[in-house]
Amino acid sequence: MTKYILIGGYIHKAADGGKAFFKELVKGFGNDKPVVILNCLFARSRDSWENKLQENKEFFSRYIDNFEIVLADPEKFTEQVKSSDVIFLQGGFTGPLIDGLSKDRGWIKCLDGKTVAGSSAGGDAIAKYYSVLKTSRVGDGLGLLPIKFIPHWKSDYSDDEVRDIDWEAELEKMKGYKEDLPIYTLTEGEFKAFNV
């Protein structure tokens, strides 16, 4: 069984600052050894990865006591997944993330007993279909979950990007995209866990 966690975006914007999310992220892993979290930053520019990893280490340590965070490497990703407990697909740009995750799909066969969390673009990658509101387009994710996903639902994360969004029209567009699947619309910091 694999646990998938979709996050609408910006975990720190949750009412509890992200506490419930982090509790869910490491649930089921014992305290006898550190939980190994593979931080996948393929959705961001390569020169920002080390800084973001350090930020995440500090942020995660507010809510998780016993963990090790590892920077994902596109050349070793499948091997890294095998030795990790949690795969955290960080948000950013969906296209580069899906491209990076698609180079060697062998990692998908290694997910049994693991937790895969995706925030924003990371959730897009997990879903079968997703919506990018700021460009008003829909696309195909990796299909790890048979769902449709709209992150940043009714968000104000960047007024310039979301000011003119017709939220209900975007929802209708997603409903009509390809096949009929459940649609999840998650706000900033909101998450939903699935055990598959």
C-alpha positions as CSV (number, residue, x, y, z in Angstrom):
1,M,0.0,0.0,0.0
2,T,1.1,3.5,-0.8
3,K,-0.1,6.7,0.9
4,Y,-0.5,9.7,-1.3
5,I,-0.9,13.2,0.1
6,L,-2.1,16.1,-2.1
7,I,-1.4,19.6,-0.8
8,G,-3.2,22.6,-2.3
9,G,0.0,24.6,-1.9
10,Y,2.0,26.6,0.6
11,I,1.9,24.3,3.6
12,H,2.8,27.1,6.0
13,K,-0.5,28.8,5.2
14,A,-2.5,26.1,6.9
15,A,-4.3,27.4,10.0
16,D,-2.0,25.3,12.2
17,G,1.2,26.3,10.3
18,G,1.4,22.8,8.8
19,K,1.4,20.7,12.0
20,A,-1.3,18.3,10.9
21,F,0.3,17.8,7.5
22,F,3.6,16.8,9.0
23,K,2.0,14.5,11.4
24,E,0.3,12.7,8.5
25,L,3.5,12.8,6.5
26,V,5.4,10.6,9.0
27,K,2.5,8.6,10.4
28,G,3.1,4.9,10.4
29,F,6.9,5.2,10.5
30,G,8.5,4.2,13.8
31,N,10.7,6.3,16.0
32,D,13.4,3.7,16.1
33,K,15.2,5.3,13.1
34,P,15.0,8.6,11.3
35,V,12.3,8.9,8.6
36,V,14.1,9.4,5.3
37,I,12.4,12.2,3.3
38,L,13.5,12.5,-0.4
39,N,12.9,16.1,-1.3
40,C,12.3,16.4,-5.1
41,L,12.8,19.9,-6.3
42,F,12.7,19.2,-10.1
43,A,9.9,21.8,-10.4
44,R,12.3,24.6,-9.6
45,S,15.4,25.9,-11.1
46,R,18.5,23.8,-10.4
47,D,20.4,26.7,-8.8
48,S,17.8,27.0,-6.0
49,W,17.7,23.4,-4.8
50,E,20.3,23.5,-2.0
51,N,18.9,26.7,-0.5
52,K,15.3,25.2,-0.7
53,L,16.5,22.0,0.9
54,Q,18.0,23.9,3.8
55,E,14.8,25.9,4.2
56,N,12.8,22.7,4.2
57,K,15.1,21.1,6.8
58,E,14.4,24.0,9.2
59,F,10.7,24.1,8.4
60,F,10.1,20.4,8.8
61,S,12.1,20.3,12.1
62,R,9.4,22.5,13.7
63,Y,7.0,19.6,13.5
64,I,9.1,16.4,12.9
65,D,11.6,15.2,15.5
66,N,13.4,12.2,13.9
67,F,14.0,12.6,10.2
68,E,16.7,12.9,7.5
69,I,16.1,15.0,4.4
70,V,17.8,14.1,1.2
71,L,18.0,16.1,-2.0
72,A,16.6,14.2,-5.0
73,D,19.0,13.7,-7.9
74,P,17.4,13.1,-11.4
75,E,20.2,10.7,-12.3
76,K,19.8,8.5,-9.1
77,F,16.1,9.1,-8.4
78,T,14.9,5.5,-8.6
79,E,17.7,4.3,-6.3
80,Q,16.9,7.2,-3.9
81,V,13.2,6.3,-3.8
82,K,14.1,2.7,-2.9
83,S,16.0,3.9,0.2
84,S,13.5,6.6,1.3
85,D,10.3,6.4,3.4
86,V,8.7,9.6,2.1
87,I,9.0,11.2,-1.3
88,F,8.1,14.9,-1.2
89,L,7.3,16.4,-4.6
90,Q,7.7,20.2,-4.1
91,G,5.7,22.7,-6.1
92,G,7.0,25.0,-8.8
93,F,6.5,24.5,-12.5
94,T,4.6,21.3,-13.4
95,G,6.1,20.7,-16.8
96,P,9.7,20.4,-15.7
97,L,8.7,18.3,-12.7
98,I,6.7,15.8,-14.8
99,D,9.6,15.7,-17.4
100,G,12.1,14.9,-14.6
101,L,9.9,12.2,-13.1
102,S,9.3,10.6,-16.5
103,K,12.9,10.1,-17.5
104,D,13.0,6.8,-15.7
105,R,9.6,5.6,-14.4
106,G,11.1,2.7,-12.5
107,W,10.7,4.6,-9.3
108,I,6.9,4.2,-9.5
109,K,7.3,0.5,-9.0
110,C,9.1,1.1,-5.7
111,L,6.4,3.0,-3.8
112,D,4.8,0.1,-1.8
113,G,5.0,1.0,1.9
114,K,6.0,4.6,1.2
115,T,4.3,8.0,1.4
116,V,4.3,10.3,-1.6
117,A,3.3,13.9,-0.9
118,G,2.9,16.5,-3.6
119,S,2.3,20.2,-3.1
120,S,0.8,22.2,-5.9
121,A,2.8,21.1,-9.0
122,G,3.8,18.0,-7.0
123,G,0.1,17.2,-6.6
124,D,-0.4,17.8,-10.4
125,A,2.2,15.2,-11.0
126,I,0.5,12.6,-8.8
127,A,-2.9,13.2,-10.3
128,K,-4.1,11.8,-13.6
129,Y,-5.2,15.3,-14.7
130,Y,-4.5,18.7,-13.3
131,S,-5.4,22.4,-13.8
132,V,-2.9,25.3,-13.9
133,L,-5.1,28.3,-13.0
134,K,-2.8,31.1,-13.9
135,T,-2.5,29.9,-17.5
136,S,-6.0,28.5,-17.6
137,R,-4.9,25.1,-19.0
138,V,-5.4,21.5,-18.0
139,G,-2.9,18.7,-18.5
140,D,-2.1,15.1,-17.9
141,G,-0.2,14.1,-14.7
142,L,1.5,10.8,-14.1
143,G,-1.8,9.2,-13.0
144,L,-0.5,7.7,-9.7
145,L,-4.0,8.6,-8.4
146,P,-7.1,8.3,-10.7
147,I,-8.3,11.8,-9.9
148,K,-8.4,15.4,-11.2
149,F,-6.6,18.0,-9.1
150,I,-6.9,21.8,-8.9
151,P,-4.3,23.3,-6.4
152,H,-4.4,26.8,-5.0
153,W,-8.2,26.8,-5.0
154,K,-9.7,30.2,-4.5
155,S,-6.3,31.4,-3.5
156,D,-4.9,34.8,-3.2
157,Y,-1.3,33.6,-3.3
158,S,-0.4,36.1,-6.1
159,D,-3.1,38.7,-6.8
160,D,-1.7,39.4,-10.3
161,E,-2.0,35.7,-11.2
162,V,-5.4,34.9,-9.8
163,R,-7.3,38.2,-9.9
164,D,-9.3,37.4,-13.0
165,I,-9.9,33.7,-12.5
166,D,-13.4,32.5,-12.9
167,W,-13.2,29.6,-10.4
168,E,-16.4,28.0,-11.3
169,A,-15.6,28.1,-15.1
170,E,-12.2,26.5,-14.3
171,L,-14.0,23.7,-12.3
172,E,-16.4,23.1,-15.2
173,K,-13.5,22.9,-17.7
174,M,-11.9,20.3,-15.5
175,K,-15.1,18.4,-15.2
176,G,-15.3,18.2,-19.0
177,Y,-11.6,17.2,-19.5
178,K,-11.2,13.7,-20.8
179,E,-12.8,11.1,-18.5
180,D,-15.1,11.5,-15.5
181,L,-13.0,11.2,-12.3
182,P,-13.3,12.7,-8.8
183,I,-12.1,16.3,-8.7
184,Y,-10.1,17.6,-5.7
185,T,-9.9,21.4,-5.1
186,L,-7.5,22.2,-2.3
187,T,-6.8,25.6,-0.8
188,E,-3.4,26.8,0.5
189,G,-2.2,24.5,3.2
190,E,-5.1,22.1,2.8
191,F,-4.3,18.5,2.3
192,K,-6.0,15.2,1.5
193,A,-4.5,11.7,2.1
194,F,-5.2,8.6,0.1
195,N,-4.2,5.0,0.9
196,V,-3.9,3.0,-2.3
